[in-house]
Amino acid sequence: MCPLIRCEQELGVSIVRCEIHPDIICDNNNLGNQTAWVEDIETNMGKMDPARSRNRKSFTAAANLFKNKIDDMRIIASIWTQPHWMKESAQVCNGNFSHGGHLPFTDAAREQNARYIVAAVQAIEDRFDIALYALSPQNELGMAHPCASWTTSSKKYSSQDSDGPGYCTWIPEVKRLHSELEANGLQHVRIMGPEEMTIGHDGDIWKTWFQMKFVKNIYSDMGMMDILDIWCHHDYSREDASPSTGNRMVQEWVWSGHTGSNQPALNWDGYADHPRPVWMTEGETADNTWERAMDFANYMQDALVAGNVSAYLPWALGTESVNDKHGGTVYAGGNETYYRLPTYAFKHFARYVRPGAVRFAVSPDDPSSLTASAYVHAENRTLTVVVLNNGSSDETVLL
């Protein structure tokens, strides 16, 4: 059996996240060969080959999982970068990657961006016989990685300046993209965002601001609220959180809001005030030790209980190194699958809390000792309870 299929069936993975990479363009090395995207989607698709390189690997795996799913399987995608020539102020790294920069702040550039993405989505769906469930128009909006990234609003937030043409560019870009999706019959593709790098930790609330600054802009734009289907964020600061309660506190800041600061930027409504599903779509898992595996279990428990997330995706379930904390499992050739220790923590949730389950309040809930979460799945007639013992002694639990 294919290791990825075995991973899905044994671990219960029900969402796969892929990257839509610029090498989908035929004879394009991500840096040159400028083309114009026209109104006709078929013409634009004719310039693309989804079977090229990075797109082939990720979407082939996703399609295999989709066809061998246990129950409900959803495929989502994120845009890391546009082709180099579609951006301004971008740089080349490693000889063949475009990073940083931004789309020109013009309606014409947003139109080109929308046509490019929509053609890529349709070409991928056709080539791999899948339906994309949701799309993040930009991975990590405020970051400029030394790899294939596209920083839409770095000019706004690197200076914390609300003036100038770079202010909140993500919103008009997404609005134009949504119109293009609808015009081409792709209304089934949901919009998720703003997929910033981290929600921070209790020792540095400014890292939480990295996500919530975009969320505040969305709250104030009813047109954007009308088209946003899923709140999503990444989480790469959990290891810096205070023991036991630090990650729980940050999850509450994001879900319930943060008020009372004498700095206006640090006050915001939480997701709860503007209900949408909340997904954690990328983050590290943990080092390959039982102690860190337990930490990983607590990260998930905190996100589910305090952050009210309904989907939780580590950066990767596959990795080539047992010591790569960003990967959940290790595939080592052939049909063999080797599980890292954090994978067992992940399995307690993913395997048994199936899509369609509803979480309800339960006690005890003390992150320093016993913490529990419980889920009812009416259609499957199941009740799942996940209990973590963070104390130093055995505990008796009454179900």
PERA-V256693 format. One record per pair of residues at least 6 apart in sequence whose C-alpha atoms are under 7 Angstrom apart, sorted by the first residue. I is the first residue (numbers start at 1). J is the second residue. D is the distance in Angstrom with one decimal. If there is no record, write none. Layout:
i={I | I}
j={J | J}
d={D | D}
This chain:
i={1 | 2 | 3 | 3 | 3 | 5 | 5 | 8 | 9 | 11 | 11 | 11 | 12 | 12 | 13 | 14 | 14 | 14 | 15 | 15 | 15 | 16 | 16 | 16 | 16 | 17 | 17 | 17 | 18 | 18 | 18 | 18 | 18 | 19 | 19 | 19 | 19 | 19 | 20 | 20 | 20 | 20 | 21 | 21 | 22 | 22 | 22 | 23 | 23 | 23 | 24 | 24 | 24 | 24 | 24 | 25 | 25 | 25 | 26 | 26 | 26 | 29 | 30 | 30 | 30 | 30 | 31 | 31 | 31 | 31 | 31 | 32 | 32 | 34 | 37 | 37 | 37 | 37 | 38 | 41 | 44 | 45 | 45 | 45 | 50 | 50 | 50 | 50 | 59 | 60 | 62 | 63 | 63 | 66 | 72 | 74 | 75 | 75 | 76 | 76 | 76 | 76 | 77 | 77 | 77 | 78 | 78 | 78 | 78 | 78 | 79 | 79 | 79 | 79 | 80 | 80 | 80 | 80 | 80 | 81 | 81 | 81 | 82 | 84 | 84 | 86 | 87 | 87 | 87 | 87 | 88 | 88 | 88 | 88 | 89 | 89 | 90 | 90 | 90 | 90 | 91 | 91 | 91 | 92 | 92 | 93 | 93 | 97 | 97 | 98 | 98 | 98 | 99 | 99 | 99 | 99 | 99 | 99 | 99 | 100 | 100 | 100 | 100 | 100 | 101 | 101 | 102 | 102 | 102 | 103 | 103 | 105 | 105 | 110 | 110 | 111 | 114 | 114 | 114 | 115 | 118 | 118 | 125 | 125 | 132 | 133 | 133 | 133 | 134 | 134 | 134 | 134 | 135 | 135 | 135 | 135 | 136 | 136 | 136 | 136 | 137 | 138 | 139 | 139 | 140 | 140 | 140 | 141 | 141 | 141 | 141 | 141 | 142 | 142 | 142 | 142 | 143 | 144 | 144 | 152 | 152 | 153 | 153 | 153 | 153 | 153 | 155 | 156 | 156 | 156 | 156 | 171 | 175 | 181 | 190 | 191 | 191 | 191 | 191 | 192 | 192 | 192 | 192 | 192 | 193 | 193 | 193 | 193 | 194 | 194 | 194 | 194 | 194 | 195 | 195 | 195 | 196 | 196 | 196 | 196 | 197 | 197 | 197 | 197 | 198 | 198 | 198 | 198 | 198 | 198 | 198 | 198 | 199 | 199 | 199 | 199 | 199 | 200 | 200 | 200 | 200 | 201 | 201 | 201 | 201 | 201 | 201 | 201 | 201 | 202 | 202 | 202 | 202 | 202 | 202 | 203 | 209 | 216 | 218 | 218 | 219 | 229 | 230 | 230 | 230 | 231 | 231 | 231 | 231 | 232 | 232 | 232 | 232 | 233 | 233 | 233 | 234 | 234 | 234 | 234 | 235 | 235 | 236 | 236 | 238 | 241 | 244 | 244 | 245 | 247 | 247 | 248 | 248 | 251 | 251 | 251 | 251 | 252 | 252 | 253 | 254 | 254 | 254 | 255 | 255 | 255 | 255 | 256 | 256 | 256 | 256 | 257 | 257 | 257 | 258 | 258 | 258 | 258 | 259 | 259 | 260 | 261 | 277 | 278 | 278 | 278 | 279 | 279 | 279 | 279 | 280 | 280 | 280 | 280 | 281 | 281 | 282 | 282 | 282 | 283 | 283 | 284 | 284 | 284 | 284 | 285 | 285 | 285 | 285 | 285 | 285 | 285 | 286 | 286 | 286 | 286 | 286 | 286 | 287 | 287 | 287 | 288 | 288 | 288 | 288 | 288 | 289 | 290 | 293 | 293 | 293 | 294 | 296 | 296 | 297 | 297 | 303 | 304 | 305 | 315 | 315 | 316 | 316 | 316 | 317 | 317 | 317 | 318 | 318 | 318 | 318 | 318 | 319 | 319 | 319 | 319 | 320 | 320 | 320 | 321 | 322 | 322 | 328 | 328 | 328 | 329 | 329 | 329 | 329 | 330 | 330 | 330 | 330 | 331 | 331 | 332 | 352 | 353 | 353 | 356 | 357 | 357 | 357 | 358 | 358 | 358 | 359 | 359 | 359 | 360 | 360 | 362 | 362 | 362 | 363 | 364 | 364 | 364 | 365 | 365 | 368 | 368 | 369 | 369 | 369 | 370 | 370 | 370 | 370 | 371 | 371 | 371 | 372 | 372 | 372 | 372 | 373 | 373 | 373 | 374 | 374 | 374 | 375 | 375 | 375 | 376 | 376 | 376 | 377}
j={335 | 335 | 335 | 336 | 337 | 65 | 68 | 65 | 70 | 347 | 350 | 351 | 350 | 351 | 350 | 72 | 73 | 74 | 73 | 74 | 75 | 62 | 74 | 75 | 76 | 75 | 76 | 77 | 58 | 59 | 76 | 77 | 78 | 55 | 77 | 78 | 79 | 80 | 55 | 77 | 78 | 79 | 54 | 55 | 30 | 82 | 83 | 29 | 30 | 52 | 48 | 49 | 50 | 52 | 55 | 47 | 48 | 49 | 47 | 48 | 49 | 96 | 83 | 84 | 96 | 97 | 83 | 84 | 85 | 96 | 98 | 84 | 85 | 85 | 44 | 112 | 115 | 116 | 44 | 119 | 119 | 119 | 120 | 123 | 56 | 123 | 124 | 127 | 128 | 128 | 75 | 128 | 130 | 73 | 355 | 133 | 132 | 133 | 132 | 133 | 134 | 135 | 134 | 135 | 136 | 135 | 136 | 137 | 138 | 139 | 136 | 137 | 138 | 139 | 138 | 139 | 148 | 149 | 150 | 148 | 149 | 150 | 150 | 90 | 98 | 103 | 101 | 102 | 103 | 104 | 101 | 102 | 103 | 104 | 101 | 102 | 98 | 99 | 100 | 101 | 98 | 99 | 100 | 98 | 99 | 146 | 147 | 147 | 148 | 147 | 148 | 149 | 144 | 145 | 146 | 147 | 148 | 149 | 150 | 144 | 145 | 149 | 150 | 151 | 150 | 151 | 150 | 151 | 152 | 109 | 152 | 165 | 166 | 173 | 176 | 176 | 176 | 177 | 180 | 180 | 180 | 181 | 131 | 132 | 189 | 188 | 189 | 190 | 189 | 190 | 191 | 192 | 189 | 190 | 191 | 192 | 191 | 192 | 193 | 195 | 174 | 195 | 195 | 196 | 195 | 196 | 197 | 151 | 152 | 153 | 195 | 196 | 151 | 153 | 154 | 196 | 151 | 150 | 151 | 169 | 170 | 166 | 167 | 168 | 169 | 170 | 166 | 162 | 166 | 167 | 168 | 224 | 224 | 187 | 229 | 227 | 228 | 229 | 230 | 228 | 229 | 230 | 231 | 232 | 230 | 231 | 232 | 233 | 214 | 215 | 231 | 232 | 233 | 232 | 233 | 234 | 210 | 211 | 233 | 234 | 233 | 234 | 235 | 236 | 207 | 208 | 211 | 233 | 234 | 235 | 236 | 237 | 207 | 208 | 211 | 234 | 235 | 207 | 208 | 237 | 250 | 207 | 237 | 238 | 240 | 241 | 246 | 247 | 250 | 241 | 242 | 246 | 247 | 249 | 250 | 241 | 266 | 268 | 224 | 225 | 225 | 276 | 276 | 277 | 278 | 276 | 277 | 278 | 279 | 278 | 279 | 280 | 281 | 279 | 280 | 281 | 280 | 281 | 282 | 283 | 282 | 283 | 283 | 284 | 247 | 247 | 367 | 368 | 367 | 299 | 302 | 302 | 306 | 302 | 303 | 306 | 307 | 306 | 307 | 270 | 270 | 271 | 307 | 270 | 271 | 272 | 307 | 269 | 270 | 271 | 272 | 268 | 269 | 270 | 266 | 267 | 268 | 269 | 267 | 268 | 267 | 267 | 310 | 308 | 309 | 310 | 309 | 310 | 311 | 312 | 309 | 311 | 312 | 313 | 312 | 313 | 313 | 314 | 315 | 314 | 315 | 314 | 315 | 325 | 326 | 296 | 314 | 325 | 326 | 327 | 328 | 342 | 292 | 293 | 296 | 325 | 326 | 342 | 323 | 324 | 325 | 322 | 323 | 340 | 341 | 342 | 341 | 341 | 341 | 342 | 345 | 345 | 342 | 345 | 345 | 346 | 309 | 310 | 373 | 326 | 327 | 326 | 327 | 328 | 327 | 328 | 329 | 327 | 328 | 329 | 330 | 331 | 327 | 329 | 330 | 331 | 330 | 331 | 332 | 330 | 330 | 340 | 340 | 342 | 343 | 338 | 339 | 340 | 343 | 337 | 338 | 339 | 340 | 337 | 338 | 338 | 384 | 375 | 384 | 377 | 375 | 376 | 377 | 375 | 376 | 377 | 374 | 375 | 376 | 374 | 375 | 372 | 373 | 374 | 372 | 370 | 371 | 372 | 371 | 372 | 390 | 391 | 389 | 390 | 391 | 387 | 388 | 389 | 390 | 387 | 388 | 389 | 385 | 386 | 387 | 388 | 385 | 386 | 387 | 384 | 385 | 386 | 383 | 384 | 385 | 382 | 383 | 384 | 383}
d={6.2 | 5.8 | 5.5 | 6.4 | 5.7 | 5.6 | 6.7 | 6.9 | 6.4 | 5.1 | 6.2 | 5.0 | 5.1 | 4.1 | 6.1 | 6.2 | 4.6 | 6.2 | 5.7 | 4.8 | 5.8 | 6.2 | 6.4 | 5.0 | 6.2 | 6.0 | 4.8 | 5.3 | 5.7 | 6.6 | 6.3 | 4.7 | 6.5 | 7.0 | 5.5 | 5.2 | 6.1 | 6.9 | 6.3 | 6.5 | 6.2 | 5.5 | 6.6 | 6.2 | 5.7 | 6.0 | 5.4 | 6.3 | 5.8 | 6.6 | 5.3 | 5.2 | 5.1 | 5.9 | 6.7 | 5.9 | 4.3 | 6.1 | 5.8 | 5.1 | 5.8 | 6.9 | 5.1 | 6.0 | 6.8 | 6.7 | 6.2 | 4.8 | 6.4 | 6.8 | 6.8 | 6.9 | 6.3 | 6.2 | 6.0 | 5.8 | 6.1 | 6.3 | 6.6 | 5.7 | 6.0 | 5.3 | 6.9 | 6.0 | 6.2 | 6.5 | 5.6 | 6.7 | 7.0 | 6.7 | 6.8 | 6.2 | 6.4 | 5.8 | 6.5 | 5.8 | 5.4 | 5.6 | 5.8 | 5.5 | 4.8 | 5.8 | 6.6 | 5.0 | 6.3 | 5.8 | 4.6 | 6.2 | 6.2 | 5.9 | 6.4 | 5.5 | 5.0 | 5.7 | 6.1 | 5.2 | 6.0 | 4.8 | 5.8 | 5.7 | 4.7 | 4.4 | 6.7 | 7.0 | 5.4 | 6.5 | 6.1 | 5.2 | 4.6 | 6.4 | 5.4 | 5.4 | 6.0 | 6.1 | 4.5 | 6.8 | 6.4 | 5.7 | 4.9 | 3.9 | 5.7 | 5.5 | 6.4 | 4.8 | 6.3 | 6.2 | 6.6 | 5.8 | 5.4 | 6.6 | 5.2 | 6.8 | 6.2 | 6.2 | 6.0 | 5.5 | 5.0 | 4.7 | 6.0 | 4.5 | 6.7 | 5.8 | 5.2 | 5.2 | 6.2 | 5.6 | 6.1 | 5.3 | 4.8 | 6.5 | 6.5 | 6.2 | 6.7 | 5.5 | 6.5 | 6.6 | 6.3 | 4.4 | 6.2 | 6.7 | 6.8 | 6.1 | 5.7 | 6.9 | 5.9 | 6.8 | 5.3 | 6.2 | 5.0 | 4.3 | 5.7 | 6.5 | 6.5 | 6.1 | 5.3 | 5.9 | 6.1 | 5.0 | 5.7 | 6.9 | 6.7 | 6.8 | 5.5 | 6.7 | 5.3 | 4.0 | 4.9 | 5.4 | 5.8 | 6.4 | 6.7 | 5.5 | 5.8 | 6.0 | 5.2 | 6.8 | 5.9 | 6.9 | 5.8 | 6.3 | 6.2 | 6.0 | 6.7 | 6.2 | 5.9 | 6.8 | 5.6 | 6.2 | 5.4 | 5.0 | 6.9 | 6.7 | 6.7 | 6.1 | 5.9 | 6.9 | 5.3 | 5.4 | 6.6 | 6.1 | 5.8 | 4.5 | 5.8 | 6.2 | 6.5 | 5.3 | 5.0 | 7.0 | 6.6 | 6.9 | 6.8 | 6.1 | 6.5 | 5.4 | 4.5 | 6.4 | 6.9 | 5.4 | 5.4 | 6.0 | 6.7 | 4.9 | 6.5 | 6.9 | 6.7 | 6.8 | 6.6 | 6.6 | 4.8 | 4.3 | 5.3 | 6.4 | 6.1 | 4.3 | 5.9 | 6.7 | 5.6 | 4.3 | 4.5 | 5.2 | 6.9 | 7.0 | 5.8 | 6.1 | 6.2 | 4.9 | 6.6 | 6.2 | 5.8 | 5.6 | 6.8 | 5.3 | 6.9 | 6.6 | 5.9 | 6.6 | 6.6 | 6.8 | 6.1 | 6.3 | 6.6 | 6.4 | 5.5 | 5.1 | 6.0 | 6.2 | 6.1 | 4.7 | 6.2 | 5.6 | 4.6 | 5.6 | 6.4 | 6.8 | 5.3 | 6.1 | 5.7 | 5.7 | 4.7 | 5.7 | 6.5 | 4.9 | 5.3 | 6.3 | 6.1 | 5.6 | 5.3 | 5.1 | 6.0 | 6.9 | 6.8 | 5.2 | 6.1 | 6.9 | 6.1 | 5.5 | 4.5 | 5.4 | 5.8 | 6.8 | 5.2 | 6.4 | 6.8 | 4.6 | 4.8 | 5.5 | 5.3 | 6.9 | 4.4 | 6.6 | 5.8 | 5.5 | 4.5 | 3.7 | 7.0 | 5.1 | 5.4 | 6.6 | 4.7 | 6.5 | 6.8 | 6.2 | 6.5 | 6.8 | 4.7 | 5.9 | 5.3 | 5.8 | 4.7 | 6.1 | 6.7 | 6.1 | 4.9 | 6.0 | 6.1 | 4.9 | 5.4 | 5.1 | 4.7 | 5.0 | 5.0 | 5.8 | 5.7 | 6.0 | 4.3 | 6.1 | 5.9 | 5.6 | 5.4 | 6.4 | 6.2 | 6.8 | 5.5 | 6.1 | 6.1 | 4.7 | 6.9 | 6.3 | 6.3 | 7.0 | 4.7 | 6.9 | 6.0 | 6.1 | 5.6 | 6.6 | 6.3 | 6.3 | 6.0 | 4.2 | 6.2 | 6.9 | 6.6 | 6.9 | 5.2 | 6.7 | 5.8 | 6.8 | 6.8 | 5.6 | 6.5 | 6.2 | 4.6 | 6.2 | 5.0 | 4.3 | 5.1 | 5.5 | 6.3 | 5.1 | 5.4 | 6.2 | 5.1 | 6.4 | 5.1 | 6.6 | 5.9 | 6.5 | 7.0 | 6.6 | 6.1 | 6.4 | 6.2 | 6.3 | 5.2 | 6.3 | 4.6 | 5.1 | 6.1 | 6.4 | 5.0 | 5.7 | 6.4 | 4.9 | 5.8 | 7.0 | 6.7 | 6.8 | 6.5 | 6.3 | 5.8 | 5.3 | 4.2 | 5.2 | 5.3 | 6.3 | 5.6 | 4.3 | 6.5 | 6.0 | 6.2 | 6.7 | 6.2 | 6.5 | 6.4 | 6.1 | 5.6 | 6.1 | 4.1 | 5.8 | 5.8 | 6.6 | 5.6 | 4.5 | 4.5 | 6.9 | 5.7 | 4.7 | 6.1 | 5.8 | 5.4 | 6.8 | 6.9 | 5.6 | 4.3 | 6.3 | 5.8 | 5.4 | 6.7 | 5.6 | 4.3 | 6.3 | 5.7 | 5.1 | 6.4 | 5.9 | 4.7 | 6.6 | 6.5}
